[in-house]
Amino acid sequence: MSVRTVPVLVVLPPRCLLLDVAGPLEVLRRANLEQREVRFEVHYVAATRALTSSIGLRLDRLGLLPRRVPAEAIVLIAGSVDELAFADADRQPARDATGEQAIVDWLRTTVGRDRTLVSICSGALLAARAGLLDDRLCTTHFACCAELAALAPAARVVENRLYVEDQGCWTSAGVTAGIDLMLHLVAGWTGPACVAAIARQLVIYLRRGGGDPQLSPWLDGRNHLHPAVHRAQDLIAANPAAAWPLGRIAAAIGASARQLSRLFNQHTGMSVPDYVNALRIALAAELLGQTRLDMDRIAERCGFGSARQLRRAWRRLHATPPRQARSGP
């Protein structure tokens, strides 16, 4: 099996917010453990070989900003406590202007607009100063939105969003929103099963605001801590097309059918049959987008008795017909 390597350059500004780094990068570390198809190769870079983080922890042996960035690399810019404090007029610190400017110049000349860019919290301000957010939708920590708009008047700054994407540029709100963003990105690279496992390991509630990207059906209903219900969901997700009577699932997790039904509704907000159908429809959507199979074959592969049954289940979850999920001509 070939492994796809994705270089990740983590850019550390002076007095970087440590949680901006530790949270998203723990997601990547777990992703490397949970699957074998994609390996995230992380490099920590800065304007200097060492710096002091927001909590006073000194970070040494850092790589310097490289002269070349691979085309397939992800450039992740962490936020800085200096930027957040600077947004508060009553607490303006002595900023490391030299270190910040070195990063801004490097972003402008070496990274440019062709690389996948991810900013966490106030890291968006450095991207804005480099001109990388012009004509792009973006967000940042709520305390920095006004400054972001002033730095990048050509950008479209939005508030009250966990994260947004525009033309390969991802920006996120304050601190822990970086974890939500990284989970979303990893789902695209490795698949929803991997991310569901990571979220459970990190005990993370997958938050979404009204304008945020919709949660994948594979992750929906996973924001709970009940191990037996997670085992039931894992069982179904491994093969949604199979027949899943309550008794079969209940026996597999060591519960009665009645107990399973009650626990499942209580912790996921949906019934077991509704969950099975949601995953079957998600599988059908993937097949519609990635193959040229006709509706009868797709229905068969997804566990539906007929194409008509598939369409009926589809209409309960989607406003548009299945044919609109087709890719290409």
Summary of the structure (lengths in Angstrom):
residues: 329
radius of gyration: 22.4
end to end distance: 31.4
largest distance: 67.8
contacts: 1047
relative contact order: 0.09
helix: 47%
strand: 14%
